[in-house]
Amino acid sequence: GDLLPADGVLIQGNDLKIDESALTGESDHVRKSLDKDPLLLSGTHVMEGSGRMVVTAVGVNSQSGIIFTLLGAAGDDEDSRDRKGD
């Protein structure tokens, strides 16, 4: 159940399964391996296994950070439209 704090690439893993439902909405756990799908995303949870990764992005540069930034930007646009209408 550990939360991944950053985006990264898996460099060593042992039967690693990740819950990516926070980002994708898919409820099935995703098996990660060096050969197939080695990308790990921040905001996801480790459900089984263990592994090591090289961090590639943190904060607003990570996938979840980009999503939150875009959601915040959309909210700012709506606020500015509301002000213009008043």
One Martini backbone bead per residue (centre of mass of N, CA, C, O) as a GRO file, in nm:
protein
   86
    1GLY     BB    1   0.046   0.066   0.007
    2ASP     BB    2   0.248   0.240  -0.120
    3LEU     BB    3   0.329   0.563  -0.212
    4LEU     BB    4   0.420   0.725  -0.493
    5PRO     BB    5   0.619   1.031  -0.510
    6ALA     BB    6   0.722   0.949  -0.809
    7ASP     BB    7   0.854   0.934  -1.106
    8GLY     BB    8   0.961   0.627  -1.294
    9VAL     BB    9   1.207   0.365  -1.342
   10LEU     BB   10   1.242   0.040  -1.350
   11ILE     BB   11   1.533  -0.166  -1.225
   12GLN     BB   12   1.387  -0.340  -0.988
   13GLY     BB   13   1.190  -0.650  -0.952
   14ASN     BB   14   0.918  -0.822  -0.745
   15ASP     BB   15   0.618  -0.877  -0.820
   16LEU     BB   16   0.487  -0.605  -0.938
   17LYS     BB   17   0.196  -0.420  -0.815
   18ILE     BB   18  -0.025  -0.164  -0.940
   19ASP     BB   19  -0.236   0.110  -0.844
   20GLU     BB   20  -0.386   0.326  -1.111
   21SER     BB   21  -0.676   0.452  -1.042
   22ALA     BB   22  -0.609   0.757  -0.988
   23LEU     BB   23  -0.540   0.800  -1.310
   24THR     BB   24  -0.728   0.578  -1.488
   25GLY     BB   25  -0.973   0.401  -1.332
   26GLU     BB   26  -0.844   0.130  -1.307
   27SER     BB   27  -0.892  -0.152  -1.091
   28ASP     BB   28  -0.663  -0.302  -1.192
   29HIS     BB   29  -0.372  -0.444  -1.154
   30VAL     BB   30  -0.034  -0.364  -1.245
   31ARG     BB   31   0.218  -0.518  -1.404
   32LYS     BB   32   0.565  -0.487  -1.337
   33SER     BB   33   0.855  -0.463  -1.559
   34LEU     BB   34   1.143  -0.444  -1.736
   35ASP     BB   35   1.015  -0.544  -2.017
   36LYS     BB   36   0.714  -0.449  -1.912
   37ASP     BB   37   0.617  -0.169  -1.796
   38PRO     BB   38   0.843   0.042  -1.616
   39LEU     BB   39   0.643   0.262  -1.539
   40LEU     BB   40   0.617   0.499  -1.270
   41LEU     BB   41   0.361   0.668  -1.082
   42SER     BB   42   0.250   0.915  -0.922
   43GLY     BB   43  -0.013   0.828  -0.690
   44THR     BB   44   0.048   0.537  -0.664
   45HIS     BB   45   0.007   0.190  -0.561
   46VAL     BB   46   0.149  -0.062  -0.382
   47MET     BB   47   0.034  -0.407  -0.362
   48GLU     BB   48   0.286  -0.577  -0.474
   49GLY     BB   49   0.590  -0.625  -0.387
   50SER     BB   50   0.907  -0.504  -0.530
   51GLY     BB   51   1.136  -0.211  -0.577
   52ARG     BB   52   1.328  -0.014  -0.811
   53MET     BB   53   1.396   0.338  -0.892
   54VAL     BB   54   1.422   0.596  -1.124
   55VAL     BB   55   1.396   0.922  -1.102
   56THR     BB   56   1.223   1.166  -1.332
   57ALA     BB   57   0.982   1.300  -1.148
   58VAL     BB   58   0.852   1.592  -0.972
   59GLY     BB   59   0.578   1.726  -0.889
   60VAL     BB   60   0.480   1.927  -1.155
   61ASN     BB   61   0.643   1.712  -1.352
   62SER     BB   62   0.453   1.508  -1.300
   63GLN     BB   63   0.169   1.356  -1.389
   64SER     BB   64  -0.001   1.453  -1.146
   65GLY     BB   65   0.096   1.749  -1.160
   66ILE     BB   66  -0.013   1.811  -1.442
   67ILE     BB   67  -0.308   1.753  -1.383
   68PHE     BB   68  -0.342   1.959  -1.150
   69THR     BB   69  -0.263   2.205  -1.317
   70LEU     BB   70  -0.487   2.181  -1.531
   71LEU     BB   71  -0.722   2.196  -1.331
   72GLY     BB   72  -0.643   2.475  -1.217
   73ALA     BB   73  -0.653   2.630  -1.489
   74ALA     BB   74  -0.954   2.583  -1.544
   75GLY     BB   75  -1.053   2.731  -1.289
   76ASP     BB   76  -0.931   3.011  -1.363
   77ASP     BB   77  -1.094   3.056  -1.625
   78GLU     BB   78  -1.373   3.054  -1.493
   79ASP     BB   79  -1.326   3.291  -1.300
   80SER     BB   80  -1.266   3.506  -1.522
   81ARG     BB   81  -1.544   3.479  -1.663
   82ASP     BB   82  -1.716   3.559  -1.419
   83ARG     BB   83  -1.597   3.846  -1.385
   84LYS     BB   84  -1.677   3.951  -1.670
   85GLY     BB   85  -1.994   3.905  -1.624
   86ASP     BB   86  -2.017   4.110  -1.360
   0.00000   0.00000   0.00000
